[in-house]
């Protein structure tokens, strides 16, 4: 995503839970956030800063 913080806030406004409190550095070296699968139709969603 172009703006990770904005994407996280948008998800939270739609009652989608994040798996951690803050974004973390992922394997690619970019900030990532995972969305809770129970709130995403059973699919683990990873948001990654572009």
Secondary structure, 3 states (H helix, E strand, C coil): CCCHHHHHHHHHHCCCCECCCCCEECCCCCEEEEECHHHCCCCCEEEECC
